[in-house]
């Protein structure tokens, strides 16, 4: 690998490996969800976030914020999930402009049915190729990157 004007060889090599690994893992998970459940990873995350929220509901703005998703993209996905009967929109009781996304019982049943397969895909794609210590280190590094960027983006 040629020396980069911005990164030393070892850092460039690590970055390229990170990019490749991230892309391949995303493809494996995305393919698994499309083939087994007919949904995207982003839609899976919406269902998961709603399932873990109090009353299985979140304000649309809050949901967009925790998903780091623009409102228009989230709206598109919520419309699709609503059409499948897994999510519904509800008006906020006192804020006319406020909307909630609510996970339906059917949506929760669907999510709970596909979650074991999802975790198996994660185990196969990420956990199996690493040792316990390596996976723990991956968690520490990921948490550090996540927290660094949360602070910078606020």
N, C-alpha and C positions, 0 to 999 in steps of 0.2 A: 504494500500500500504506500502511495506517495505521501510525503509529509505535506500536511495541509498548512496554508498560511495562518489559519486560526487555531488549529488543534495539533498538539504533538501526536505522533504515530499511535502511541498506546491509547490515548483518549479518543482519537478518531476511530480506531478499531473497536473500542468498547461501544462507542456511539452507534456505529454501523451494526454491530451485533444486537444492540438494544432495539434499534429500529426494525431489523429483520425479525427478531423474536416477537416484538409487539404485533407486527403485521400478521405473522403466521398464527399466533395465538388468537388474535381477533377473528381471523378467517375460520379457524377450527370451531370456535364458539358460535360464530354467526352461522356457519354451515349446519352445525348441529341443531340450532334452534329453528332454522328454516326447514330443514328436512324432517324433524320430529314434531314440530309444533306450529310451523307456518308463521312464525313471528320473527322480528328482528331482535338483536340484543338490546337495542334502545327500548323497544316495547316491553321486553322482559323486565328491564330495570324499572320502567314506569309501574308495572304491575307489582313488582317487589316493593318499591317505595310506598305505594298505596297500601299494600298489605301490612306493612309495618307501622303505618301512621295511626294515630288515635282515631277510632271510628272508621278506619280504612278510607280516610278522606284527607285531601290536602288542597289548599288554595292553589290555583293554577300558577300564580307568580312564585310561590314557595317551591312548588314542584319544578318549575323551570330553573330556579336558582340551584337547588340541590343536584339537578341533573346537568347543570352547566349547558342548558339548551336554550336557544332562542325561542321566544314565545310562538312564533309562526310554525316552527318545526314541531314543537310540543303540541300545538293545536291540531296539526295534521295527524299526528300519532294518536292523540286522544279521540279524534273523530273516527279513525279507523277502529280503535279498540271499543268505542261506543257502538259502532256498526256491528261488531261481533258480539255485543251484549256483555262485555266484560267490565266496562267502565261506563259511568253515566256522569253527566254534568249536573250540578245543582247550583242554584242561585244562592249567594250569601244572604242570610236573613235580614241583615241591616245595611249592607253595602250593595247598592244596585249594580255597581260595576264589578263586584267580586264574584268569582265563580270557583266552585270546588270541582275537583275530579274525585269521583267516588268509585272504589272497587266494588263491583256487584258480587253476590254470592256465587254466581256462575263463573265470574272472573277469578275469584279466590279458589274455587274448585279446580279450574283449569290450571292456575299457577301451581297449586300444590301437587297436581298430577305430573307436571313437567319438571319440577324442581329437582327431584332425585337424578334424572337424566342429565340435567344441566350441571349439577355438581360432579357427576361422573365424567362429563366432558372436561370440566376444569381440572379434575384429578389427572386425567389422561394428558391434557395439553400442558399443564404447568407443574403440578405437584410430582407426578411420577418421574420426570427426568431430573429432579433435584433431590439432594439429600435433605434431611430434616433441618440441618443447620443452614444450608443454602436457601431453603424456602423461608426460614425465619429471617435470614438476612435480606431476602427480597422484600419481605414485609416491612422490615425496618427502613430500607431505602425508599420504598414506595410511599410509606407514611411521611418520611422526611420531605420528599419531593412534593407530595400533596399539600402538606402544611406550609411549605415555603411559598407555593403558588397561591394558596388561599390568602395568605397575608398580603402578598403583592397585588392581588387582584381586587382587594377590598378598597 
